[in-house]
Amino acid sequence: MNYRHEFHAGNFADVFKHAILTRVLVYLMRKPAPFRFIDTHAGSGAYDLAGDAAGRTQEWRGGIGRIDRTALGPEAGALLAPYLAVVDAARASDSYPGSPALALALLRPFDRMLFCDLHSEALARLRARVGRDKRAKVVALDGYVGLNAFLPPLERRGVILIDPPFEAGDEFERLAESLVAAWRKWRAGVFIAWYPIKDRRGAEMIARRLEAAGMRALRLEFSIDAPRPDQPLVANGLVVINPPFALEAEAACLLPALVRQLETGRGDTRIGWIDRPFEGVHR
């Protein structure tokens, strides 16, 4: 499959992924020490919802466009609030914030950001968005190469987001291998890797590879309907290596509230650790 960010901006997968990413960033900012955010497949940073790509698919209408804050409940609403605050600011200009825009809006003056991408048009837009922000650096580099080259960071704390487009047939294998190699270089880092679910084989392979390497990793999956290999994407997941202590409980509160609003059929969310089966389905 090919999951280019600009065609799917603001859809159900973005809401899930960016809500969890925001919770991780918020957690790291509770401590005064600086940290680094590395985005290996950064894209253009933010996306024009009225532009050609997002306008053609209109997927955001079934994602961020369906979020009803009044129906989230107080606890889930509070967890989602930092993410929605950045979304609201972007929507004022009819755009949706990708992960670089989220980080630029949320991180503190002394935190640092590194964004990698290879697509020239995306890089130009990302550089324009970063502008003269001294906290951030944009690098024209394959994300997997960057993952190996820039670890460990000087700050000793940090979050690495690996969100590839899954253009290559061996993307699941490369993602698993890259995660293991990066973790061995920096065992204290928080790694967040996104993957699509058309069937269970790729997700299970990643979990088994990480488990065999000895990692501590939380697996979160979010679907708006039952996935099928021959149908559009309706399910996706995140594996979070070294997750913040509170993330499992926060996800158990937040994700069911989101799936109730975004599901189009038999939606569900699954939460579990890679060394044991999922502990049921939370609706």
C-alpha positions in Angstrom: 0.0 0.0 0.0 1.0 3.6 -0.3 0.1 5.9 2.7 1.3 9.3 1.7 0.5 11.8 4.5 -1.0 14.6 2.3 -3.8 12.3 0.9 -4.9 11.2 4.4 -4.4 14.3 6.5 -6.8 14.4 9.5 -8.3 11.0 8.9 -9.1 8.4 11.6 -5.5 7.2 11.6 -4.1 10.7 12.1 -6.5 11.4 15.0 -5.4 8.1 16.7 -1.7 8.6 16.0 -1.4 12.3 16.9 -3.5 12.0 20.0 -1.1 9.3 21.4 2.0 11.2 20.2 0.7 14.3 22.0 0.2 12.4 25.3 3.8 11.2 25.1 5.1 14.7 24.4 3.1 16.1 27.3 4.4 13.5 29.6 8.0 14.2 28.7 7.4 17.9 29.3 6.5 17.3 32.9 10.2 17.1 33.8 12.3 20.2 33.5 15.2 18.6 31.5 15.2 19.1 27.8 14.5 16.4 25.3 14.7 15.8 21.6 11.9 14.8 19.2 13.0 13.0 16.0 10.5 12.5 13.2 11.9 10.1 10.6 9.3 10.5 7.9 8.1 14.0 8.7 6.3 15.0 5.5 5.4 18.6 5.0 4.5 19.4 8.6 0.9 20.6 8.0 -1.7 19.9 5.3 -4.1 22.1 3.5 -7.5 20.4 3.9 -8.8 22.3 0.9 -5.8 21.5 -1.3 -5.7 19.0 -4.1 -4.5 15.9 -2.2 -6.7 16.2 1.0 -9.5 17.8 -1.0 -9.5 14.8 -3.4 -10.0 12.2 -0.7 -11.9 14.2 2.0 -10.8 11.7 4.5 -10.5 14.3 7.2 -14.3 14.5 7.3 -14.4 11.0 8.7 -11.6 11.8 11.2 -11.0 15.1 12.8 -14.2 16.4 11.2 -16.3 14.0 13.3 -14.8 14.7 16.7 -17.6 16.0 19.0 -15.9 17.3 22.1 -19.1 17.5 24.1 -19.5 13.7 23.7 -16.0 12.7 24.7 -16.6 12.8 28.5 -14.6 14.9 30.9 -11.6 12.5 31.4 -11.1 11.7 27.7 -11.8 15.3 26.8 -9.0 16.5 29.1 -6.6 14.0 27.6 -7.4 15.1 24.1 -7.3 18.8 24.9 -3.6 19.6 24.1 -3.9 17.9 20.7 -7.2 19.6 19.9 -5.8 23.0 20.9 -3.2 22.7 18.1 -5.8 21.4 15.7 -8.0 24.4 16.4 -5.2 26.8 15.7 -4.5 25.0 12.4 -8.1 24.8 11.3 -8.3 28.6 11.5 -6.3 28.5 8.2 -8.1 25.4 6.9 -5.2 23.1 7.6 -4.4 20.1 9.7 -1.2 19.8 11.8 1.0 16.9 11.1 3.5 15.6 13.7 6.1 18.3 13.0 3.4 21.1 13.5 2.3 19.4 16.7 5.8 19.3 18.0 6.5 22.9 17.0 3.4 24.1 18.8 3.9 22.0 22.0 7.6 21.8 22.7 9.4 24.2 25.0 12.0 26.8 24.0 14.9 24.5 25.2 13.7 21.3 23.6 15.0 20.3 20.2 13.4 18.8 17.0 14.9 16.9 14.0 12.8 16.3 11.0 13.8 13.9 8.1 12.2 13.4 4.7 13.3 12.7 1.2 10.4 14.2 -0.9 11.6 17.5 -2.3 8.2 19.2 -2.3 7.4 18.1 1.3 10.8 19.3 2.4 10.3 22.7 0.9 7.0 23.1 2.7 8.4 21.8 5.9 11.4 24.2 5.8 9.0 27.1 5.2 6.9 26.0 8.2 9.9 25.6 10.5 11.3 29.0 9.3 13.9 30.4 11.7 12.8 28.3 14.7 16.2 27.5 16.2 14.7 24.5 18.0 14.2 22.5 14.8 16.4 21.2 12.0 15.2 19.8 8.7 17.3 17.1 7.0 16.9 15.7 3.5 17.6 12.1 4.5 16.0 8.7 4.3 14.3 8.3 7.7 15.8 4.9 8.4 19.3 6.3 7.8 18.5 9.2 10.1 17.2 6.8 12.7 20.6 5.2 12.9 22.7 8.4 12.4 21.2 10.7 15.1 21.1 8.3 18.1 21.6 8.7 20.9 20.8 12.5 21.1 22.8 14.8 23.3 19.8 15.5 25.5 19.7 11.9 26.7 15.8 12.0 26.7 13.6 11.9 23.7 10.9 10.6 21.4 11.4 9.1 18.0 8.4 8.8 15.7 8.7 6.4 12.8 5.7 6.9 10.4 6.6 5.5 7.0 4.4 5.7 3.9 4.5 1.9 3.4 5.4 2.3 -0.3 7.8 -0.6 -0.3 6.8 -4.3 -0.2 9.3 -5.0 2.6 8.3 -2.0 4.8 7.2 -4.1 7.8 10.5 -6.0 7.8 12.6 -2.8 7.4 10.6 -1.1 10.2 11.2 -4.1 12.6 14.9 -4.3 11.8 15.4 -0.5 12.1 13.6 -0.4 15.5 15.7 -3.2 16.9 18.9 -1.6 15.7 17.9 1.9 16.9 16.9 0.6 20.3 20.2 -1.2 20.7 21.9 2.1 20.2 19.7 4.0 22.6 17.8 1.8 25.0 16.4 4.7 27.0 14.5 6.4 24.2 10.8 6.4 23.6 10.1 5.0 20.1 6.7 5.3 18.5 6.2 3.3 15.3 3.0 3.5 13.2 1.7 0.6 11.0 -1.4 0.0 8.8 -3.5 -3.1 9.3 -4.9 -4.9 6.3 -4.3 -8.3 7.9 -2.5 -9.3 11.1 0.7 -10.7 9.7 2.8 -7.5 9.5 1.8 -6.4 13.0 2.4 -9.8 14.6 5.8 -10.0 12.9 6.9 -6.7 14.3 5.7 -7.7 17.8 7.6 -11.0 17.7 10.8 -9.3 16.5 10.7 -6.7 19.2 9.9 -9.3 21.9 12.8 -11.5 20.7 15.1 -8.5 21.1 14.1 -8.1 24.7 12.2 -4.8 24.4 9.5 -3.5 26.6 6.8 -2.3 24.2 3.1 -1.4 24.4 0.9 -2.1 21.4 -2.1 0.0 20.6 -4.5 -0.7 17.8 -7.4 1.3 16.5 -10.0 0.4 13.9 -13.2 2.0 12.6 -14.3 -1.3 11.0 -13.1 -4.8 10.4 -9.9 -4.7 8.2 -9.9 -6.5 4.9 -6.8 -6.8 2.5 -8.9 -5.7 -0.5 -10.6 -2.7 1.1 -9.4 0.8 2.0 -7.6 1.2 5.3 -9.8 1.1 8.3 -7.4 -0.1 11.0 -3.9 0.9 12.2 -1.6 0.5 15.1 1.2 2.0 17.1 4.0 0.1 18.9 5.5 2.3 21.7 8.9 1.2 23.1 9.6 2.4 26.6 6.2 4.0 26.9 5.6 6.6 29.6 4.2 5.1 32.8 0.7 6.6 32.3 0.2 5.8 28.6 -1.5 2.5 29.0 -4.2 3.9 31.3 -4.6 7.0 29.3 -5.1 5.0 26.1 -7.6 2.8 27.8 -9.7 5.9 28.6 -9.1 7.9 25.4 -9.2 5.3 22.6 -12.7 3.9 23.3 -14.1 7.4 23.4 -12.6 8.1 20.0 -13.7 4.8 18.3 -17.3 5.4 19.4 -17.2 8.7 17.4 -15.2 7.5 14.4 -16.3 4.0 13.7 -18.1 3.3 10.5 -18.9 -0.4 11.2 -17.4 -2.8 13.7 -14.8 -0.6 15.2 -12.6 -1.5 18.2 -9.4 -0.7 20.0 -6.9 -3.1 21.4 -4.3 -2.4 24.1 -1.6 -4.9 25.2 2.1 -5.6 25.6 4.1 -7.4 23.0 5.1 -10.3 25.4 1.5 -11.4 25.8 -1.7 -11.5 23.8 -4.0 -8.5 23.7 -6.1 -8.4 26.9 -9.4 -8.1 25.0 -11.2 -5.4 23.0 -12.2 -2.2 24.7 -15.2 -0.4 23.2 
